[in-house]
Amino acid sequence: MDAINTWYCHPDIPFGQNQPVTNITAEPGTNPIEDPVYVKTLADPSRFPEDIHDGSNKTIHRPVELYHSLLSNAKDQSVTILAIGFMSNLAAFYSSPGGRELISKKVKELVVQGGDFGPRGPDGGPNGANYNLGNDLTAAKVLQTWPSPVTFLGVEVGGAVLTGKILQETPVDNPVRVAYEIYNNGTDVENKSWDLVTAYFAVLGLEEGSLRYGNGDRGGRIEIYPNGTAAWNYSASVPFTRRQHFLDFRETNVTVARKIDALLATFGSQKPPCPTSQYIS
């Protein structure tokens, strides 16, 4: 992550990392999603400058400490948290002394890639909790009582948005392009875009116009079951301060893909030098 942030001229974004740090980035396997090669490649400072290194940088915060620090110094109701992985660190923060109170006071919205709210829906029985929620169900259950508004991007939406081919048109030293090339054995492949669509919404919000609330004004909340499935519980009564929604398309999946591809190719074929004074916007 720090290598990507640095390449895009934002080298000083605060970073949290679980401790102790080891060289195990993933379980070995033949499935590309289990193969750590692209992680190790981007973490090679001889190719991609960054200052996290292998975790030996002692200024790196533990995740719960970083959440406490960032939220304590933020304006009330000003923070959007994006969760595109397991809920473990957020659950630990939620359960830490003062964590829930900071969330209630400082967080405007939590945006989560997780759940499946597609055609099988609440009338057809619970759907799979999907990878991000199902791998730590105990942590994911905090979503049922999370003290700020929560918006979910389900697998059925992100999986319909195919992006990434445009990275062929970006510089060969673009770490995102390099990661795609390793993961896909080339860039002439389009990937399902669960995390990308979730991040797109977290930054630009409902007003941007690509997405809408799939549950409209019907309310409810996510229900996560012990067997690893999840569904939308429309009958659940949720206070307005903890309101929950799941997302659906307002524009076509192809239109959304085109917008995200344009962002992936922000610099075109030649990246300009980073400014001497680099500011985090």
C-alpha positions as a LaTeX table, in Angstrom:
\begin{tabular}{lrrr}
\hline
Residue & $x$ (\AA) & $y$ (\AA) & $z$ (\AA) \\
\hline
Met1 & 0.00 & 0.00 & 0.00 \\
Asp2 & 2.76 & 2.47 & 0.86 \\
Ala3 & 4.52 & 1.72 & $-2.43$ \\
Ile4 & 1.31 & 2.56 & $-4.33$ \\
Asn5 & 0.67 & 5.69 & $-2.27$ \\
Thr6 & 4.25 & 6.85 & $-2.85$ \\
Trp7 & 4.06 & 6.29 & $-6.61$ \\
Tyr8 & 0.87 & 8.37 & $-6.71$ \\
Cys9 & 2.66 & 11.23 & $-4.85$ \\
His10 & 1.12 & 10.65 & $-1.40$ \\
Pro11 & 4.04 & 9.10 & 0.50 \\
Asp12 & 3.09 & 10.21 & 4.00 \\
Ile13 & $-0.41$ & 8.79 & 4.47 \\
Pro14 & $-0.46$ & 7.26 & 7.98 \\
Phe15 & $-0.20$ & 3.50 & 7.94 \\
Gly16 & $-1.26$ & 0.85 & 10.45 \\
Gln17 & 0.21 & $-2.63$ & 10.56 \\
Asn18 & $-0.43$ & $-5.60$ & 12.81 \\
Gln19 & 2.49 & $-6.68$ & 14.97 \\
Pro20 & 4.69 & $-8.65$ & 15.04 \\
Val21 & 5.51 & $-8.45$ & 11.34 \\
Thr22 & 6.64 & $-11.61$ & 9.59 \\
Asn23 & 7.56 & $-12.39$ & 5.99 \\
Ile24 & 4.46 & $-14.57$ & 5.58 \\
Thr25 & 2.16 & $-12.56$ & 3.32 \\
Ala26 & $-0.18$ & $-15.38$ & 2.36 \\
Glu27 & $-0.54$ & $-19.11$ & 2.46 \\
Pro28 & 1.37 & $-20.70$ & $-0.45$ \\
Gly29 & $-0.81$ & $-22.19$ & $-3.13$ \\
Thr30 & $-1.51$ & $-22.40$ & $-6.83$ \\
Asn31 & $-4.51$ & $-20.07$ & $-6.73$ \\
Pro32 & $-3.29$ & $-16.55$ & $-7.63$ \\
Ile33 & $-5.27$ & $-15.05$ & $-4.75$ \\
Glu34 & $-3.13$ & $-17.17$ & $-2.39$ \\
Asp35 & 0.15 & $-16.43$ & $-4.14$ \\
Pro36 & 2.23 & $-13.77$ & $-2.38$ \\
Val37 & 4.42 & $-12.96$ & $-5.41$ \\
Tyr38 & 2.69 & $-9.70$ & $-6.32$ \\
Val39 & 2.76 & $-8.59$ & $-2.67$ \\
Lys40 & 6.47 & $-9.32$ & $-2.34$ \\
Thr41 & 7.18 & $-7.58$ & $-5.65$ \\
Leu42 & 5.48 & $-4.34$ & $-4.63$ \\
Ala43 & 7.21 & $-4.51$ & $-1.24$ \\
Asp44 & 10.65 & $-4.52$ & $-2.89$ \\
Pro45 & 12.05 & $-1.02$ & $-2.22$ \\
Ser46 & 14.61 & $-1.43$ & $-4.98$ \\
Arg47 & 11.71 & $-1.32$ & $-7.45$ \\
Phe48 & 9.11 & 0.74 & $-5.61$ \\
Pro49 & 10.22 & 3.34 & $-3.04$ \\
Glu50 & 8.38 & 3.20 & 0.28 \\
Asp51 & 9.29 & 3.59 & 3.93 \\
Ile52 & 7.29 & 0.83 & 5.59 \\
His53 & 9.83 & $-1.78$ & 4.47 \\
Asp54 & 9.27 & $-5.14$ & 6.16 \\
Gly55 & 7.71 & $-3.54$ & 9.21 \\
Ser56 & 11.07 & $-2.56$ & 10.68 \\
Asn57 & 10.06 & 1.11 & 10.56 \\
Lys58 & 9.25 & 1.64 & 14.22 \\
Thr59 & 7.08 & 4.70 & 13.51 \\
Ile60 & 4.35 & 2.45 & 12.11 \\
His61 & 1.28 & 2.31 & 14.35 \\
Arg62 & $-0.72$ & $-0.72$ & 15.33 \\
Pro63 & $-4.16$ & $-0.45$ & 13.68 \\
Val64 & $-6.20$ & 0.15 & 16.85 \\
Glu65 & $-3.75$ & 2.83 & 18.02 \\
Leu66 & $-3.94$ & 4.53 & 14.63 \\
Tyr67 & $-7.75$ & 4.55 & 14.60 \\
His68 & $-7.77$ & 6.13 & 18.06 \\
Ser69 & $-5.23$ & 8.77 & 17.03 \\
Leu70 & $-6.84$ & 9.72 & 13.72 \\
Leu71 & $-10.40$ & 9.84 & 15.01 \\
Ser72 & $-9.51$ & 11.72 & 18.20 \\
Asn73 & $-8.05$ & 14.52 & 16.05 \\
Ala74 & $-10.84$ & 14.57 & 13.46 \\
Lys75 & $-13.84$ & 16.88 & 13.35 \\
Asp76 & $-17.14$ & 15.42 & 14.51 \\
Gln77 & $-19.05$ & 13.43 & 11.86 \\
Ser78 & $-16.28$ & 14.03 & 9.31 \\
Val79 & $-14.71$ & 10.59 & 8.78 \\
Thr80 & $-15.68$ & 7.97 & 6.21 \\
Ile81 & $-14.14$ & 4.56 & 6.92 \\
Leu82 & $-13.67$ & 2.19 & 3.99 \\
Ala83 & $-13.54$ & $-1.54$ & 4.80 \\
Ile84 & $-12.48$ & $-3.73$ & 1.85 \\
Gly85 & $-10.98$ & $-6.59$ & 3.85 \\
Phe86 & $-11.65$ & $-8.54$ & 7.00 \\
Met87 & $-13.38$ & $-6.69$ & 9.83 \\
Ser88 & $-10.84$ & $-7.86$ & 12.45 \\
Asn89 & $-9.06$ & $-4.54$ & 13.06 \\
Leu90 & $-12.27$ & $-2.50$ & 13.04 \\
Ala91 & $-13.88$ & $-4.92$ & 15.48 \\
Ala92 & $-10.84$ & $-4.62$ & 17.76 \\
Phe93 & $-11.11$ & $-0.82$ & 17.62 \\
Tyr94 & $-14.87$ & $-0.96$ & 18.23 \\
Ser95 & $-14.27$ & $-3.10$ & 21.34 \\
Ser96 & $-11.33$ & $-1.08$ & 22.67 \\
Pro97 & $-11.79$ & 1.48 & 25.50 \\
Gly98 & $-13.48$ & 4.54 & 24.03 \\
Gly99 & $-13.69$ & 3.01 & 20.54 \\
Arg100 & $-17.45$ & 2.88 & 20.21 \\
Glu101 & $-17.76$ & 6.43 & 21.54 \\
Leu102 & $-15.23$ & 7.74 & 19.01 \\
Ile103 & $-17.08$ & 6.00 & 16.17 \\
Ser104 & $-20.40$ & 7.54 & 17.25 \\
Lys105 & $-18.90$ & 11.01 & 17.51 \\
Lys106 & $-16.45$ & 11.15 & 14.60 \\
Val107 & $-17.57$ & 8.73 & 11.89 \\
Lys108 & $-19.96$ & 9.96 & 9.21 \\
Glu109 & $-20.23$ & 6.57 & 7.48 \\
Leu110 & $-18.68$ & 3.12 & 7.30 \\
Val111 & $-18.60$ & 1.72 & 3.74 \\
Val112 & $-18.11$ & $-2.06$ & 3.57 \\
Gln113 & $-17.41$ & $-4.44$ & 0.71 \\
Gly114 & $-19.34$ & $-7.45$ & 1.89 \\
Gly115 & $-22.61$ & $-9.33$ & 1.70 \\
Asp116 & $-24.71$ & $-10.55$ & $-1.18$ \\
Phe117 & $-28.03$ & $-8.80$ & $-1.77$ \\
Gly118 & $-28.74$ & $-10.08$ & $-5.26$ \\
Pro119 & $-31.76$ & $-11.84$ & $-6.78$ \\
Arg120 & $-31.91$ & $-14.54$ & $-4.11$ \\
Gly121 & $-32.38$ & $-11.72$ & $-1.61$ \\
Pro122 & $-34.29$ & $-11.72$ & 1.67 \\
Asp123 & $-37.26$ & $-13.64$ & 0.21 \\
Gly124 & $-35.08$ & $-16.48$ & $-1.03$ \\
Gly125 & $-33.12$ & $-17.06$ & 2.15 \\
Pro126 & $-29.77$ & $-15.75$ & 3.32 \\
Asn127 & $-26.96$ & $-15.44$ & 0.83 \\
Gly128 & $-23.28$ & $-16.03$ & 1.40 \\
Ala129 & $-21.55$ & $-13.59$ & 3.69 \\
Asn130 & $-18.76$ & $-13.58$ & 1.10 \\
Tyr131 & $-14.99$ & $-13.63$ & 1.56 \\
Asn132 & $-14.49$ & $-10.46$ & 3.58 \\
Leu133 & $-17.21$ & $-11.13$ & 6.15 \\
Gly134 & $-17.08$ & $-14.91$ & 6.22 \\
Asn135 & $-13.42$ & $-15.20$ & 7.13 \\
Asp136 & $-13.91$ & $-13.58$ & 10.54 \\
Leu137 & $-17.57$ & $-13.91$ & 11.41 \\
Thr138 & $-17.04$ & $-12.93$ & 15.03 \\
Ala139 & $-15.55$ & $-9.62$ & 13.93 \\
Ala140 & $-18.14$ & $-9.11$ & 11.19 \\
Lys141 & $-20.98$ & $-9.35$ & 13.70 \\
Val142 & $-20.08$ & $-5.88$ & 15.01 \\
Leu143 & $-21.75$ & $-4.60$ & 11.83 \\
Gln144 & $-25.12$ & $-5.45$ & 13.37 \\
Thr145 & $-24.57$ & $-2.93$ & 16.18 \\
Trp146 & $-22.07$ & $-0.54$ & 14.55 \\
Pro147 & $-22.78$ & 2.95 & 15.97 \\
Ser148 & $-22.63$ & 4.97 & 12.72 \\
Pro149 & $-24.40$ & 4.69 & 9.36 \\
Val150 & $-23.17$ & 1.72 & 7.30 \\
Thr151 & $-23.39$ & 1.19 & 3.54 \\
Phe152 & $-22.65$ & $-2.19$ & 1.94 \\
Leu153 & $-21.46$ & $-2.98$ & $-1.57$ \\
Gly154 & $-22.44$ & $-6.59$ & $-2.21$ \\
Val155 & $-20.66$ & $-9.12$ & $-4.38$ \\
Glu156 & $-23.44$ & $-8.99$ & $-6.96$ \\
Val157 & $-22.67$ & $-5.34$ & $-7.77$ \\
Gly158 & $-18.87$ & $-5.30$ & $-7.66$ \\
Gly159 & $-18.71$ & $-8.58$ & $-9.56$ \\
Ala160 & $-20.61$ & $-7.05$ & $-12.48$ \\
Val161 & $-18.06$ & $-4.25$ & $-12.99$ \\
Leu162 & $-15.08$ & $-5.42$ & $-15.04$ \\
Thr163 & $-12.00$ & $-3.17$ & $-15.05$ \\
Gly164 & $-8.24$ & $-3.22$ & $-15.50$ \\
Lys165 & $-7.42$ & $-3.68$ & $-19.18$ \\
Ile166 & $-6.69$ & 0.02 & $-19.43$ \\
Leu167 & $-3.62$ & $-0.48$ & $-17.24$ \\
Gln168 & $-1.84$ & $-1.60$ & $-20.43$ \\
Glu169 & $-1.81$ & 2.09 & $-21.34$ \\
Thr170 & $-0.13$ & 3.22 & $-18.12$ \\
Pro171 & 3.62 & 3.38 & $-17.33$ \\
Val172 & 5.36 & 0.02 & $-16.95$ \\
Asp173 & 6.57 & 1.05 & $-13.48$ \\
Asn174 & 3.03 & 1.69 & $-12.24$ \\
Pro175 & 2.79 & $-0.63$ & $-9.19$ \\
Val176 & $-0.93$ & $-1.19$ & $-9.79$ \\
Arg177 & $-0.16$ & $-2.31$ & $-13.36$ \\
Val178 & 2.63 & $-4.57$ & $-12.08$ \\
Ala179 & 0.31 & $-6.15$ & $-9.51$ \\
Tyr180 & $-2.34$ & $-6.80$ & $-12.18$ \\
Glu181 & 0.27 & $-8.29$ & $-14.54$ \\
Ile182 & 1.46 & $-10.74$ & $-11.89$ \\
Tyr183 & $-2.03$ & $-11.59$ & $-10.66$ \\
Asn184 & $-3.49$ & $-12.08$ & $-14.15$ \\
Asn185 & $-0.34$ & $-13.14$ & $-16.00$ \\
Gly186 & $-0.69$ & $-10.00$ & $-18.11$ \\
Thr187 & $-2.94$ & $-6.95$ & $-18.24$ \\
Asp188 & $-5.13$ & $-8.07$ & $-21.14$ \\
Val189 & $-7.70$ & $-9.25$ & $-18.59$ \\
Glu190 & $-10.62$ & $-7.54$ & $-16.91$ \\
Asn191 & $-11.11$ & $-8.14$ & $-13.20$ \\
Lys192 & $-14.25$ & $-8.09$ & $-11.10$ \\
Ser193 & $-14.12$ & $-4.87$ & $-9.14$ \\
Trp194 & $-15.60$ & $-5.41$ & $-5.69$ \\
Asp195 & $-13.04$ & $-3.30$ & $-3.83$ \\
Leu196 & $-12.73$ & $-0.64$ & $-6.50$ \\
Val197 & $-16.45$ & 0.08 & $-6.70$ \\
Thr198 & $-16.66$ & 0.20 & $-2.91$ \\
Ala199 & $-13.79$ & 2.69 & $-2.73$ \\
Tyr200 & $-15.31$ & 4.73 & $-5.57$ \\
Phe201 & $-18.54$ & 5.10 & $-3.61$ \\
Ala202 & $-16.76$ & 5.82 & $-0.31$ \\
Val203 & $-14.93$ & 8.77 & $-1.88$ \\
Leu204 & $-17.63$ & 10.21 & $-4.15$ \\
Gly205 & $-20.83$ & 9.17 & $-2.39$ \\
Leu206 & $-24.40$ & 8.81 & $-3.54$ \\
Glu207 & $-24.45$ & 12.28 & $-5.11$ \\
Glu208 & $-21.99$ & 11.19 & $-7.83$ \\
Gly209 & $-24.86$ & 9.27 & $-9.40$ \\
Ser210 & $-23.44$ & 5.87 & $-10.35$ \\
Leu211 & $-25.10$ & 3.95 & $-7.52$ \\
Arg212 & $-28.30$ & 4.08 & $-5.49$ \\
Tyr213 & $-29.57$ & 2.45 & $-2.32$ \\
Gly214 & $-30.87$ & $-1.01$ & $-3.15$ \\
Asn215 & $-33.12$ & $-1.02$ & $-0.11$ \\
Gly216 & $-34.34$ & 2.51 & $-0.85$ \\
Asp217 & $-36.21$ & 3.91 & 2.14 \\
Arg218 & $-37.28$ & 0.46 & 3.39 \\
Gly219 & $-34.60$ & 0.45 & 6.10 \\
Gly220 & $-33.43$ & $-2.71$ & 7.82 \\
Arg221 & $-29.90$ & $-3.95$ & 8.39 \\
Ile222 & $-27.56$ & $-6.78$ & 7.54 \\
Glu223 & $-28.07$ & $-10.05$ & 9.39 \\
Ile224 & $-25.02$ & $-12.30$ & 9.74 \\
Tyr225 & $-25.59$ & $-15.92$ & 10.74 \\
Pro226 & $-23.27$ & $-18.39$ & 12.51 \\
Asn227 & $-23.03$ & $-20.63$ & 9.44 \\
Gly228 & $-21.35$ & $-17.86$ & 7.42 \\
Thr229 & $-24.37$ & $-16.61$ & 5.51 \\
Ala230 & $-25.88$ & $-13.15$ & 5.46 \\
Ala231 & $-29.11$ & $-11.51$ & 4.34 \\
Trp232 & $-30.86$ & $-8.18$ & 4.57 \\
Asn233 & $-33.29$ & $-8.03$ & 7.46 \\
Tyr234 & $-35.93$ & $-5.52$ & 6.35 \\
Ser235 & $-37.91$ & $-5.97$ & 9.55 \\
Ala236 & $-35.06$ & $-4.89$ & 11.84 \\
Ser237 & $-35.64$ & $-1.60$ & 13.60 \\
Val238 & $-32.50$ & 0.54 & 13.38 \\
Pro239 & $-32.08$ & 4.05 & 14.84 \\
Phe240 & $-31.49$ & 6.76 & 12.24 \\
Thr241 & $-27.98$ & 7.40 & 13.61 \\
Arg242 & $-27.12$ & 3.75 & 12.81 \\
Arg243 & $-29.08$ & 3.44 & 9.54 \\
Gln244 & $-27.86$ & 0.86 & 7.04 \\
His245 & $-28.13$ & 0.54 & 3.26 \\
Phe246 & $-26.90$ & $-1.71$ & 0.50 \\
Leu247 & $-26.02$ & $-0.43$ & $-2.95$ \\
Asp248 & $-27.33$ & $-1.18$ & $-6.42$ \\
Phe249 & $-26.71$ & 0.33 & $-9.84$ \\
Arg250 & $-28.26$ & 3.61 & $-10.91$ \\
Glu251 & $-26.14$ & 3.72 & $-14.06$ \\
Thr252 & $-25.14$ & 0.62 & $-16.02$ \\
Asn253 & $-22.30$ & $-1.60$ & $-14.88$ \\
Val254 & $-20.46$ & $-0.74$ & $-18.11$ \\
Thr255 & $-20.69$ & 2.99 & $-17.37$ \\
Val256 & $-19.35$ & 2.47 & $-13.85$ \\
Ala257 & $-16.49$ & 0.36 & $-15.22$ \\
Arg258 & $-15.57$ & 3.10 & $-17.69$ \\
Lys259 & $-15.39$ & 5.67 & $-14.88$ \\
Ile260 & $-13.15$ & 3.47 & $-12.73$ \\
Asp261 & $-10.88$ & 2.63 & $-15.66$ \\
Ala262 & $-10.41$ & 6.36 & $-16.25$ \\
Leu263 & $-9.16$ & 6.68 & $-12.69$ \\
Leu264 & $-6.84$ & 3.70 & $-13.05$ \\
Ala265 & $-5.27$ & 5.49 & $-16.02$ \\
Thr266 & $-5.13$ & 8.89 & $-14.31$ \\
Phe267 & $-1.58$ & 9.68 & $-15.47$ \\
Gly268 & $-1.97$ & 8.24 & $-18.96$ \\
Ser269 & 1.12 & 6.68 & $-20.52$ \\
Gln270 & 3.63 & 8.95 & $-18.77$ \\
Lys271 & 3.45 & 9.93 & $-15.12$ \\
Pro272 & 4.59 & 13.48 & $-14.36$ \\
Pro273 & 7.08 & 14.04 & $-11.52$ \\
Cys274 & 5.60 & 14.38 & $-8.07$ \\
Pro275 & 5.56 & 17.95 & $-6.73$ \\
Thr276 & 8.47 & 18.91 & $-4.51$ \\
Ser277 & 5.99 & 19.75 & $-1.76$ \\
Gln278 & 3.62 & 16.82 & $-1.44$ \\
Tyr279 & 0.34 & 17.35 & 0.32 \\
Ile280 & $-2.27$ & 14.80 & 1.28 \\
Ser281 & $-5.64$ & 15.91 & $-0.10$ \\
\hline
\end{tabular}
